[in-house]
């Protein structure tokens, strides 16, 4: 890992109507539009879906790193994250992120250790740790 601090920059371009283009040198351009909940078309990523995706992706990447450091064998991890956006004291904000994870492991794997590593990954996710919202993990370990 590179020494801290790390810096990230995303460039954004938009016209009066239509998609917003998000660019980072060397990466594919993403298009963003308001979600249906904000009267958008619901056909593109939105800031709300990008944030929720970042929580889910960070959880999975954190688990991958923790499992590797722990020499823990696993075969697949599927996760979905549900973000709840509410109006609190006149301001809109995410109040909760619930991640549901299903980890597939080889036969004979210690399921309790697998759960602990999943919980450690959830607690280690730098994206979720940067947010004020409540977090909840529902973990399932299955033999593949």
C-alpha positions as CSV (number, residue, x, y, z in Angstrom):
1,X,0.0,0.0,0.0
2,X,1.2,3.5,-0.7
3,X,1.8,5.8,2.3
4,X,-1.0,8.1,3.5
5,X,-2.5,10.5,2.7
6,X,-4.1,9.2,-0.5
7,X,-5.8,11.6,-2.8
8,X,-8.6,11.0,-5.3
9,X,-10.1,13.4,-7.9
10,X,-13.1,12.9,-10.1
11,X,-13.9,15.5,-12.9
12,X,-17.5,16.2,-13.6
13,X,-19.1,17.8,-16.7
14,X,-22.7,18.6,-17.3
15,X,-25.1,20.6,-19.5
16,X,-28.4,22.1,-18.5
17,X,-30.1,18.8,-19.1
18,X,-29.0,15.2,-19.6
19,X,-26.4,13.0,-18.1
20,X,-23.5,14.2,-16.0
21,X,-20.2,12.7,-17.1
22,X,-17.8,11.5,-14.4
23,X,-14.2,11.0,-15.5
24,X,-11.0,9.9,-13.9
25,X,-7.8,9.6,-16.1
26,X,-7.3,6.0,-17.2
27,X,-10.9,4.8,-16.3
28,X,-14.1,4.5,-18.3
29,X,-16.4,7.5,-18.2
30,X,-19.5,7.0,-16.0
31,X,-22.8,8.7,-16.7
32,X,-24.9,9.9,-13.8
33,X,-28.5,11.1,-13.7
34,X,-31.0,11.6,-10.9
35,X,-32.8,8.4,-9.8
36,X,-36.5,7.9,-10.2
37,X,-37.0,9.0,-6.6
38,X,-35.9,12.5,-7.6
39,X,-37.9,12.4,-10.8
40,X,-35.0,11.3,-12.9
41,X,-35.1,8.6,-15.6
42,X,-33.6,5.9,-13.4
43,X,-31.6,4.6,-16.3
44,X,-28.1,5.6,-15.1
45,X,-26.0,5.6,-12.0
46,X,-26.9,8.4,-9.6
47,X,-25.0,9.8,-6.6
48,X,-27.3,7.7,-4.4
49,X,-26.6,4.5,-6.2
50,X,-22.9,5.3,-6.5
51,X,-22.6,5.8,-2.7
52,X,-24.5,2.6,-1.9
53,X,-22.3,0.7,-4.5
54,X,-19.2,2.2,-2.9
55,X,-20.3,0.7,0.5
56,X,-20.9,-2.7,-1.0
57,X,-17.7,-2.7,-3.1
58,X,-15.6,-1.6,-0.2
59,X,-17.0,-4.4,2.0
60,X,-16.1,-7.0,-0.6
61,X,-12.7,-5.6,-1.3
62,X,-12.0,-5.3,2.5
63,X,-13.0,-9.0,3.0
64,X,-10.8,-10.1,0.1
65,X,-7.8,-8.3,1.7
66,X,-8.6,-9.6,5.2
67,X,-9.1,-13.1,4.0
68,X,-5.8,-13.1,2.2
69,X,-3.9,-11.7,5.2
70,X,-5.6,-14.3,7.4
71,X,-4.8,-17.1,4.9
72,X,-8.5,-17.9,4.8
73,X,-9.8,-20.0,1.9
74,X,-13.1,-19.1,0.3
75,X,-14.8,-19.6,-3.1
76,X,-17.3,-16.8,-3.6
77,X,-18.8,-13.8,-1.9
78,X,-22.1,-12.2,-3.0
79,X,-23.3,-9.1,-1.3
80,X,-26.1,-6.6,-1.6
81,X,-26.3,-3.3,0.2
82,X,-29.5,-1.4,0.8
83,X,-29.1,2.3,1.6
84,X,-31.9,4.3,3.3
85,X,-32.2,8.0,2.5
86,X,-34.4,10.1,4.8
87,X,-35.2,13.7,5.6
88,X,-33.9,14.4,9.1
89,X,-34.3,17.9,10.7
90,X,-34.9,19.4,7.2
91,X,-31.8,17.7,5.6
92,X,-31.7,14.7,3.4
93,X,-29.1,12.1,4.4
94,X,-28.4,8.4,4.4
95,X,-29.4,7.0,7.8
96,X,-28.7,3.3,7.3
97,X,-26.8,0.9,5.1
98,X,-27.6,-2.8,5.5
99,X,-25.3,-5.3,3.7
100,X,-26.4,-8.8,3.2
101,X,-23.5,-11.2,2.4
102,X,-23.4,-14.8,1.4
103,X,-20.0,-16.3,1.6
104,X,-19.3,-19.7,0.0
105,X,-16.5,-21.7,1.6
106,X,-14.9,-25.2,1.1
107,X,-16.3,-28.1,3.1
108,X,-14.8,-28.3,6.6
109,X,-14.3,-24.5,6.9
110,X,-14.8,-23.0,10.4
111,X,-18.1,-21.1,9.8
112,X,-17.6,-19.0,13.0
113,X,-14.2,-17.8,11.8
114,X,-15.7,-16.9,8.4
115,X,-18.4,-14.8,10.2
116,X,-15.8,-13.0,12.2
117,X,-13.8,-12.2,9.1
118,X,-17.0,-10.9,7.4
119,X,-17.7,-8.7,10.5
120,X,-14.1,-7.5,10.5
121,X,-14.4,-6.5,6.8
122,X,-17.6,-4.6,7.5
123,X,-15.9,-2.8,10.4
124,X,-12.8,-2.1,8.3
125,X,-14.6,-0.6,5.2
126,X,-13.1,2.9,4.9
127,X,-16.1,4.1,2.9
128,X,-18.7,3.1,5.5
129,X,-16.4,4.4,8.2
130,X,-16.4,7.8,6.6
131,X,-20.2,8.0,6.8
132,X,-22.5,9.0,9.7
133,X,-25.2,6.4,8.8
134,X,-26.0,3.3,10.9
135,X,-24.6,0.1,9.5
136,X,-25.8,-3.5,9.8
137,X,-24.4,-6.7,8.4
138,X,-26.4,-9.9,7.8
139,X,-23.9,-12.6,7.0
140,X,-24.5,-16.2,5.8
141,X,-21.8,-18.8,5.4
142,X,-22.5,-21.7,3.1
143,X,-20.4,-24.7,2.1
144,X,-19.7,-24.7,-1.6
